[in-house]
Amino acid sequence: MTRKAVLIVPFLALLVLFCRLPEGAASDSEGLSPQQKGVHNTVELLRLMDQDQNGKVSRAEYDKFMNQEFDMLDVDRNGQLDRGELSKFHLENYLAAQLLPLMDKDSNGKVSRAEFMKYMDNEFDHLDTNKDGELDVTELSELHLSYAHVTGK
């Protein structure tokens, strides 16, 4: 997987985070530096994914979260994501255009749940730098760093 490809999925994960944050959560980070916002967003992502509240995200928790995200993104409920559905969730068209072919292994212009989950499982493996089968706040912080690199935010 190329470095450019690796940078796009963290954007999707943060995109999903912002779609799921409770009202007022965004205002909690107002006035913070970009680094402080990154830490705040990482903590919020950890809270959303960490069902047993042990401070880490297991593969099972991650998979459950990503399955729920697929359901949220699949607006027309046809079991596949297309560029339009990705774009509707504030994913800029050029990023959606780059992400789709990375996930769409059968090249039909849509991403099935199986394709989505395979790609997300590969991302889990990439983010799990200490290879303990769990993502901690340090590993999840890589999402923000990658997001900032792609978007300049």
C-alpha positions as CSV (number, residue, x, y, z in Angstrom):
1,M,0.0,0.0,0.0
2,T,1.4,3.4,-0.9
3,R,1.9,6.2,1.7
4,K,-0.8,8.3,-0.1
5,A,-3.3,5.4,0.2
6,V,-2.5,5.0,3.9
7,L,-3.3,8.7,4.5
8,I,-6.8,8.6,3.0
9,V,-8.4,6.1,5.4
10,P,-7.4,8.1,8.5
11,F,-9.4,10.9,6.9
12,L,-12.4,8.6,6.6
13,A,-12.1,7.6,10.2
14,L,-12.0,11.2,11.4
15,L,-14.8,12.1,9.0
16,V,-16.9,9.4,10.7
17,L,-15.9,10.7,14.1
18,F,-17.1,14.2,13.3
19,C,-20.4,12.8,12.0
20,R,-21.0,10.9,15.2
21,L,-19.8,13.5,17.8
22,P,-22.6,14.6,20.1
23,E,-23.8,18.2,19.7
24,G,-21.5,20.6,21.6
25,A,-18.5,18.3,21.3
26,A,-17.0,20.3,18.5
27,S,-17.3,23.4,20.7
28,D,-15.3,21.7,23.4
29,S,-12.3,21.9,21.2
30,E,-12.7,25.6,20.2
31,G,-9.7,27.8,21.1
32,L,-7.4,24.8,21.1
33,S,-4.2,24.6,19.0
34,P,-4.1,22.1,16.1
35,Q,-2.2,19.7,18.3
36,Q,-4.6,20.0,21.2
37,K,-7.5,19.5,18.8
38,G,-5.8,16.4,17.5
39,V,-5.5,15.0,21.0
40,H,-9.1,16.0,21.8
41,N,-10.4,14.2,18.6
42,T,-8.3,11.2,19.3
43,V,-9.7,10.9,22.8
44,E,-13.3,11.2,21.3
45,L,-12.5,8.5,18.7
46,L,-11.2,6.2,21.5
47,R,-14.4,6.8,23.5
48,L,-16.6,5.9,20.6
49,M,-14.7,2.7,19.8
50,D,-13.7,1.5,23.2
51,Q,-16.8,-0.4,24.3
52,D,-15.2,-2.0,27.4
53,Q,-13.6,1.3,28.4
54,N,-10.2,-0.2,29.1
55,G,-8.4,2.6,27.2
56,K,-7.7,0.5,24.1
57,V,-9.6,-0.6,21.0
58,S,-9.5,-4.3,20.4
59,R,-9.9,-5.7,16.8
60,A,-13.5,-6.8,17.8
61,E,-14.4,-3.3,19.0
62,Y,-12.8,-1.7,15.9
63,D,-14.6,-4.2,13.5
64,K,-17.9,-3.5,15.3
65,F,-17.4,0.3,15.0
66,M,-16.4,0.1,11.3
67,N,-19.4,-2.1,10.5
68,Q,-21.6,0.6,12.1
69,E,-19.8,3.2,10.1
70,F,-20.5,1.3,6.9
71,D,-24.2,1.2,7.8
72,M,-24.2,5.0,8.5
73,L,-22.4,5.8,5.2
74,D,-24.7,3.4,3.2
75,V,-27.4,6.0,2.8
76,D,-29.4,4.1,0.2
77,R,-29.1,0.9,2.2
78,N,-28.1,-1.2,-0.9
79,G,-25.1,-2.8,0.9
80,Q,-22.5,-0.8,-1.2
81,L,-20.9,2.6,-0.9
82,D,-20.4,4.8,-3.9
83,R,-18.5,8.0,-4.4
84,G,-21.7,10.0,-3.9
85,E,-22.4,8.5,-0.5
86,L,-18.8,9.2,0.6
87,S,-19.1,12.8,-0.7
88,K,-22.3,13.4,1.2
89,F,-20.4,13.0,4.5
90,H,-18.1,16.0,3.9
91,L,-15.5,13.8,2.2
92,E,-14.3,16.1,-0.5
93,N,-15.0,14.7,-4.0
94,Y,-11.3,14.3,-4.9
95,L,-10.7,12.3,-1.7
96,A,-13.7,10.2,-2.3
97,A,-12.4,9.6,-5.8
98,Q,-9.1,8.4,-4.4
99,L,-10.5,6.3,-1.7
100,L,-13.0,4.4,-3.8
101,P,-10.5,2.6,-6.1
102,L,-8.4,1.6,-3.1
103,M,-11.3,-0.2,-1.5
104,D,-13.1,-1.3,-4.6
105,K,-11.2,-4.6,-5.4
106,D,-13.7,-5.8,-8.1
107,S,-13.6,-2.4,-9.8
108,N,-17.4,-2.1,-10.1
109,G,-17.4,1.5,-8.8
110,K,-18.9,0.5,-5.5
111,V,-17.5,-0.7,-2.2
112,S,-19.2,-3.7,-0.7
113,R,-19.2,-4.3,3.1
114,A,-16.6,-7.1,2.6
115,E,-14.3,-4.8,0.6
116,F,-14.8,-2.0,3.2
117,M,-14.1,-4.4,6.1
118,K,-11.0,-5.9,4.4
119,Y,-9.6,-2.5,3.9
120,M,-10.4,-1.4,7.4
121,D,-8.8,-4.5,8.8
122,N,-5.6,-3.7,6.9
123,E,-5.7,-0.2,8.4
124,F,-6.1,-1.7,11.9
125,D,-2.9,-3.8,11.2
126,H,-1.1,-0.7,9.9
127,L,-2.1,1.4,12.9
128,D,-1.3,-1.3,15.5
129,T,2.4,-0.4,15.4
130,N,3.3,-2.5,18.5
131,K,1.3,-5.5,17.2
132,D,-0.5,-6.2,20.4
133,G,-3.9,-6.6,18.7
134,E,-5.2,-3.3,20.2
135,L,-5.1,0.3,19.3
136,D,-4.1,2.8,22.1
137,V,-4.4,6.5,22.2
138,T,-0.8,6.9,20.7
139,E,-1.6,4.6,17.8
140,L,-5.0,6.4,17.2
141,S,-3.2,9.8,17.3
142,E,-1.6,8.7,14.0
143,L,-5.1,9.2,12.5
144,H,-5.0,12.9,13.2
145,L,-1.5,13.3,12.0
146,S,-2.3,11.7,8.7
147,Y,-5.5,13.7,8.4
148,A,-3.6,16.9,8.9
149,H,-1.1,15.9,6.3
150,V,-3.8,15.2,3.7
151,T,-6.1,18.2,4.4
152,G,-3.6,20.8,5.9
153,K,-5.9,21.1,8.9
